[in-house]
Amino acid sequence: MAKADLRVTITLECTSCTLHSADKKSTGISRYTTRKNKHNTPIRLELKKFCPYCYKHTLHGEIKK
């Protein structure tokens, strides 16, 4: 028998775009979706991903849905 569904779908959002969104410098916010295991990774996930609005690799952090 399989245990309860531990893998969840999460959304990663660019942290530098959200900081500059109040200044209206960026045209949008970069978001990625991925899956993680809640049992192995209980803390919020942060990965370096490419942001097409900043045109560079930036830190993307997990957000609530």
C-alpha positions in Angstrom: 0.0 0.0 0.0 1.2 3.5 -0.8 1.4 6.1 1.9 -0.6 9.3 1.8 0.2 11.6 -1.2 3.4 13.3 0.0 4.3 14.8 -3.4 2.7 18.2 -3.9 2.8 20.7 -6.8 4.4 24.0 -5.9 4.9 27.4 -7.6 8.3 29.1 -7.7 8.3 32.9 -8.2 11.1 35.3 -9.1 12.2 37.2 -6.0 13.8 40.1 -7.8 10.8 40.7 -10.0 8.5 40.9 -6.9 10.8 43.4 -5.3 10.8 45.7 -8.3 7.1 45.3 -9.1 6.2 48.2 -6.8 8.7 50.4 -8.8 7.1 49.3 -12.1 10.5 48.5 -13.5 9.7 44.9 -14.6 7.0 44.0 -17.1 5.9 40.8 -15.4 6.7 38.1 -12.9 8.4 34.9 -13.8 6.8 31.7 -12.4 7.7 28.0 -12.6 5.9 25.0 -11.3 7.5 21.9 -9.9 6.8 19.0 -7.5 8.4 18.3 -4.2 8.2 15.7 -1.5 6.8 17.3 1.7 8.4 14.6 3.9 11.9 15.1 2.6 11.7 18.9 2.1 9.4 20.5 4.8 10.9 24.0 4.4 10.2 26.3 1.5 12.2 25.5 -1.7 14.4 28.1 -3.4 16.1 27.4 -6.7 18.1 29.5 -9.2 16.1 29.7 -12.5 16.2 31.9 -15.6 13.9 34.9 -15.4 12.9 36.1 -18.9 11.9 39.5 -17.5 15.2 40.2 -15.7 17.2 38.4 -18.5 19.4 36.6 -16.0 19.4 33.7 -13.5 17.7 34.8 -10.3 16.5 33.1 -7.1 13.0 31.7 -7.3 11.2 31.0 -4.1 8.2 28.9 -3.2 4.9 30.8 -2.9 1.5 29.9 -1.4 -1.3 29.2 -3.8 
